[in-house]
């Protein structure tokens, strides 16, 4: 039996483009971090099986890629670390959300069946899939007409990227797929299901994923059958009959690693597996934060800004408020921005530039306000506070003297103004926001972003040294799933502090430039006015 002090956890982090595997010991030492890109990446243009063009707003993935990339990343991490695999006592999984798919009862994704391989809606719909616009509108309209109480937990709006709108889209547009589906579930739950190899009736469903993306609460379960039936009787039937499984909190023991996946991952069977969590939410324990009032900004392709609070209060525009959704004993508030790294990459491509390095230097050298160029960062809709994937971004104040650096600085500032709006929404709802921690790859690859955020917020931002916050958080949860006798930890908070917290002497703090404070107060109000204009177009 592995001694507690030798215990290691595997964190598997499934992002938009790749899967990462991190091996972490109980003292927070990262033994190895390896990444493997998905063979098919984001499927947004053509379906790989048929070569047919996909409709606008579609974003799919191939479930075989998840297995393949996780296996390669894990075996590479084991080789890199050189550890005895018997030291691995737990496995945690975080996943983009809501990424979801229909399967058979044995877990086979419908897109792997010959009859559905060329049907786009049989494939997993990635979190950023925005094909369910009409269905989301219908669900919101009927929920408001019925005065559904669950709307208070979601800022009054069901999100375009969520579970049931995507299910309803398939019912509406590909009824043959919906009829054939025997199980509907989140991708994170599907992967854990594959790891533990149980029957469908026992498949582990994450309360985090369900709570934030699928209208579920511990008190009432999913939204009522009456509500779903008012939207569409077929949706009610699917929610009632095609969502088997048991609800488990992140870090809760989901089962043990089965032989089939153990062989693929290069690990012994029987290792404890934790229930899944959402990637952004995993970053909170992944940066060692276990106290209320800290906004953990998980900055990547999109950004999720996570906050724990002692109280759960309805706040208009907040994407989700879930009791214990991030850490036990606190209410987890989820907010976010739909395009951050994606928007920066889009601008770089639009300007036909190869690198951010010189562009960032030129942009930071400009005065606050980019010489009058203003941007609205809704390039993929607005998550918080509007929860509207249909709104559009904008640039204003362009002249013949405008340079790429002006546009980039304006986009950086717009992204920062979006965060300030989120903080205002939380504080107006009497939810304390006391400090900021930045995590994810973006703060390390593009430090100009963090500096502009600090200037706009008028506050210090701590940049966590690990670029793998979600993966570390998944490992923290895997360690907890192993049990106290193997991990030595009695709670997620204890495990997070030991495995991910940064000593005061080693913290990297980005301080705001106070000379920009008054400028940004005025510019933020201009940003809000531009947002009002674009909303009403």
N, C-alpha and C positions, 0 to 999 in steps of 0.2 A: 504493500500500500504506500502511495506517495505521502511523504511527510508534509505537513501543512506548509512549512517554510519553503518547500520546493515547488509548490503548486503554481501552475501556469494556466492561463485561460486563453482561448482563441476567440478573437472578435472578427466576425465576418460582416463587412460593410458593403452593401450593394448600392452603388450610385447610379447616376444617369448614363455614364459611359463605360463603367468598369466595376469590378469587384476587388475589394482589398481584404487581405488577411493580416491581422496583427497578433503576435504572440506577446503576452504581457505577464510578468510574474506578479505575485501578490504585493511586492514592494514598489510596483510602478515602473519597473525596468522594461523598456520595449526591446524584446529580444530579436524581433524581426518584423519588418513591415514590407509586404509584397503586394503588387497590384497587377491585374491582368485585364486588358480591355475586352469588352464583349465582341465576339466575332462580327455580329451584325450591328453593333452600336445602337443608336436610336433609329428606328425604322420610321422615317417621316416622308420619304419621297416615293419609293416603290416597294412593293411586297417582294421579298427575296425569292419566293417560290414561283411566282407567275411573271414577275417583272412588270405587273400592272401598276399604273400610277395610283397613289393613294389620294383620297379626297383631302381638301384643305382642312387644317386643324388636327389631322390624325398624327398620333405619335405612339408607336407600338414597340414591343420588344419580343425577343425569342427566348422562351424559358430554357431551352437547351443551353443558351449562352450563360445563364446564371450558374448552372451546374458546372459547365466547362471552366468558366473563369474562376469560380470559387475553388475548384479542385486544383487548378494550376497555381493560383495565388497561395493556397495553403501548403501544397507540397514544396513550393519555392521557399516559403517562410520556414518550414521545418528544416529544409536543407541549409538555408542561410544561418539559422540560429544554431544548428548542430545539437539541439536538445534531444534528450531521450523522450520520445513521444508519450511514454507512460506518465510523464509529469503533467500532461494536459488533463485537467479535471473537469473543465466546463467549456461549453461553446455558446456564445451569444450571437444573435443575428439582428442587424438593423437594415432597413430597406426603405427606398423611396416610397412615398405614399401620397395619394392613393394610386398605386399600380396594382391592377387587379386582372383576374382571368377566370374563364369558365373551364371546368374540368369534368372528367368522368368520376365515378365513385372511387376508382382506384388511384385517382390523382393525375391521370393522363390529361395534359392540356388538350383542348379540342383542336387547336391549331396543328397538333401532331397527327391527327387522323386524316387519312387520305381525302375524305369527302369535304373537309373543312380547311385544308392547307392553303387554299387560294381565296378564302373568305376573310377579309381583314378583321371583322369584328369577332372572329373566333380567336384572335391573337390577344395576348396581354396588352391592355391599354396602359401606357406609361402615365405617370403622374401628370405630365404636361399635355396629355391628350385633351383637346378642347372640342371634340366632336359633338358633345351632348348639350349644346347651347339651348336648343328648344326644350329638351327634357328638363334641364335645370330650371328654366323659366317656369315650366308647368309645375314642377314640384314646389318651387317657392310660392307661386301664386296660390296653389291649393292649401299649402301650409298656413299662409297668412289668412286666407278666407276662413279656415277652420280654427284659427288662433291656436295653433299647435304649441304646447308649452316647451317642446324641445328646442324651438327656435331661439329661446333665451340663451342657450348654451353656445350658440354659434353666431352671436352678434346680429341675429335677425335674418341671416342669409345662409341658404344651402349653397355650397361652393360648386363651381363648374367641374373641378377636378376630383370630386368625391365619388364614393362607391356607388350609391344608388342611381345617380344620374347616368353613370356609365352602363350600369345594368339595364336601365330603362332604354338607353340608346340602342342596345342590342335587341331588346324586345321589339322596339319600333322598327328598326332598319334591317335586322337579320333574324327574323323570328325562328327560322330553322335552327340557328345556333342556340338561341334561348331555349327552344324546346329540347334540344339535345343535351344542354348543360344539366349535370346532376349535382354539381357543387360550384358555388360562386365564392371566391375568396380573394383576399389580398395576396400579393406576391410574397410578402414576408412570411405570412402564414403557410403559404404553399411550400416555401423552401424549408421551413421548420418541419412541416409534415413529411417532406422527403427525408430529412435527417433522421426522424424518429421512426418512420415506416409503420405508422399505426393505421387502423381502420378509419374510414371517413367519420364515423360517429364519434371518434375520440380525437379528431384532429385539433391541435391547439390553436385557438384564435386569440390574437392579442387584444386586450382591452384598450391599449393605447391606440392602435389602428382603428378599432371599431368606435372608440369614444370620440376621436377627432374627425374621422372620415365617413362614418357609417351610422350616424344618428343613434348611437347606443349609449346607455348609461347603466351603472350598476343597479340603480333603483328601479328603472322601468324597462330595461332591455332595449331592443330596437324600437324605432317608431311603431305606432300601433298598426295592426292589420287594417283597421278602418281607414286610417290615413293612406296607407299604400293602395288600398282598394279604390279610394277616391281618385288617386292618380291614375291607376291602371290595374284592373283585377289580376292581370298576368304578373305584375310587379309584386302584388300581395302574395300570390301563390309561390313565387320564387323565393321571396323573403321567408315565407313560412316553411317551405318544403325543401329548399335547396341550399340551406346554410347550416349544415350539421356541424357539430364540434362542441368544444368546451372553452369557456372564456378564462383566460389566464393573464395575470399582470406581467409586465416586463420583468424578467429576472426569475419568474416563477418556473419551477421545474416542469418541463413539457414532455420529457421522456429521455431515453438514452439513444445514442448514435447507433443506427442499424448497420448491419454488415455491408450492405450494398454501398452506402455512402461512405462508410469507414474506408473501404477499399479505394474509393475515388479520392478521398482526402488524404490518404496515407496515415490514418490514425487508427488506434485500436477501437473496436466496437465497445459500447457500454458507457461512453463518456456522457455526462449529464449535458442536456441541451435546454437552454432557456427559451421561454416564449419570446416571440419577436417584438421589436419596437420600431418606431419610425426613426429614420436616420437622424433628423434634426433633434429629435427628443433625446436620442442616445448621447448626443454631444453634451448634455447638461452633466450627467455623471462623468462623461468623458473628459471634462475639464475640471473635475473635482469640485463642482459647485453643488452644495447640498442645503444652502440657506435661501430663504425667500428674498425677493427684491433685486436679484441680479439678472439682468437681461443678457442671456447668452445668445450672441449673434453668430449663427452658423452660416458662413458666407461661402457660396459656391456658385454653381450655375444659376440657381435661385438662392434666396436667403430665407431662412426661418429664424425668427427671434423668439426665444423661449423664456418664460418667466414663471417662477413658482411664487405663490402667495398663500398667506394663511387663510384667506377668505375667498369664497367663490361668489362673484357678483356679475350679473349680466352687464356686458360692455358692448355697445353697438360697434360692429365692424371687426370684432375679434374672431379669428377663425375657429376657435374652440376653447372651451373651458371645461376641463375634465378633472374630477376628484381623483387624485392619485395617478393622473395621466402621465406624469413625468417621474415623480418620486412619491413614495408612499407618505401619507399624512399631510400633503399639501395639494392645493389646486394648481394645476398646470395650465397656463395661458399660452396659446399658440398664435403667433402673428407672423406675417411674412411678406416678402416681395417676390413677385413671380419671375422677374428677370433682373439679374445682377451680373454675374460673370457672363451669362448668355448675351446680355446687352452690350457689355464691353467688347466681347468677341465679335458681335455683329458690327459694331462701329469700326473696329479695326479692319474687318473684311471690306466694309463699305468704302473705307478710305484707301483701300488697296495698300495697307501697310503690313509689315512682317512682324513687328515687335512693339510691345508696350514700353520698352525701356526708355527710348528717347522721347516718345510721345508723353510719357508720364513726367519726365523731367521738364519738358516744355510747358506742360499743363500746370504743374505746381509752381512754376515761375510766374504764371499769370496772376493778376490780382483776383481776390474773391469776387465772384460774379462774372468771371470770364468775359470782361469787357462788354457786358450787356447781352451775351448769348445765354439763353435760358432753355432748359430741357425739362420735359415731363417723361419720367422713366417707365411708362406703361407699355413697353415694347411687347409684352406678353400678357397684357391685361393688368389689373390691380387686385392684389390679394387682400391686404389690409390697408385701409379700412373699408373698401368698397365691395370686396368679394365679387368682382365683376371681371370676367375674362374677356369681355367684348370691347372694353374701352381701349383707346389707342394712345400711343405716345406722341410727342411733338418736340420740335425745336422752334424757338422764336428768337428774334433779334439778330438773325443772320445778315451779314453784309458782304460786299466784295472783299473786305479786309479780314473776314473770318478764316481762321486756319484750322487744321485738324486738332491742334492743341486746345483751341477755344471750345470746339465741340466735345472733346474728351473731358475737359474740365467741367463743362456744363453738365455732362452725363454723370460724372462723379458727384457733383453737388446735388443733382436731382436724386440720386440714390440715397445720399445722406439726408436730404429733406424728407424722403419717404420714411426713413427710420425715425426722424424727429416727429413726423405726423403720428406714427405708431406710438411713440412714447407719450405724446400729448393725449391720444385716445385713452391709453391706460390710466394716466394720471387723472384725466377728467372723470374716469370711472372709479376714482379713489383706490386704484391699485398702485402700491408703491413701486417705483423704479429708482433704485439707489446707486447702482453701479453697472458697468458694462464689461463684458468679456467677449472678445472676438475669437472665433475658431474656424476651422476649415482651411482649405488650401489658399483661398484668395488673399487673406491678410498677409500671408508669407510671400506669395508671388507678386503681390501688388500693394506694397505698403502705402502708396499714395492714397488708396481708398480709405485706410484707417485714419490717416491724418486728416483728410477732409471730413470724415465722420466725426472725429473728435472736435474739430473746429465748429461744425454745425451744431453738435449737441452741447458744446461748451463744457465738455466733461472729459476726464481721463478715460482711456480705454485700455484694458489689459489684453494683450495678445498672448494667448496660450501657446507655449512653445511647440506642442505637438500639432502637426498638420492633420492628424488622424483622430480628431475628437470623437466623431461618431463610432469609429472602429474601437477606440479605447473604451467608450461607453458600452459597446456591445460586449467587450471582454469583461468589464466590470459586472455586467448582468450574467454572463456565463459563469463567472466565479461564484456569484451568489447562488445560482442554480445548483452548483455542486454540493451546497450544504455547508454548514459551519464546521463540521468535522473534517472536511477536506480543504476548505478555504480559510478558515479561521475568522470569518466575518459573519456578524449576526444581522447586518442590514445593508441595503444598497448604499446608504449614506456612508457607513463605515468603510465599505469597499471602495467607494468613489474617492474618499479622502486619502486613503492609503495608496491607491493605484494611479491617481490622476492629479491630485492637488500639487500646486507649485509653491515652494518655500518663498517667503517674502523677499529674500535676498536675490532670488533668481527671476522675479517677475519682470516682464517686459511691458513697460507702461508708455503709451503714446499720450502726450500732453497736448491740450488744445492751444492754438495760437490765439491769445486773447485780443490781439489787434484786429482779428476778423469778427469778433463777437457782434458788434453793432451792425456791421454789413450783413451778416447772415441773418440777423433778426428781420431786417427789411426784405432780404432776398427770399427768405422762407415764406413771407406773406405773399410775395409775387408768385412763388411756386403754387401756393394754395389757390390763388386767383386763376392761374393758368389751368389748374386741375378743374376748377369750376367751369371754365369755358369749354374744356374738352368733354366734360361729362354731359354738357347740354347740347353738343353738336348733333 
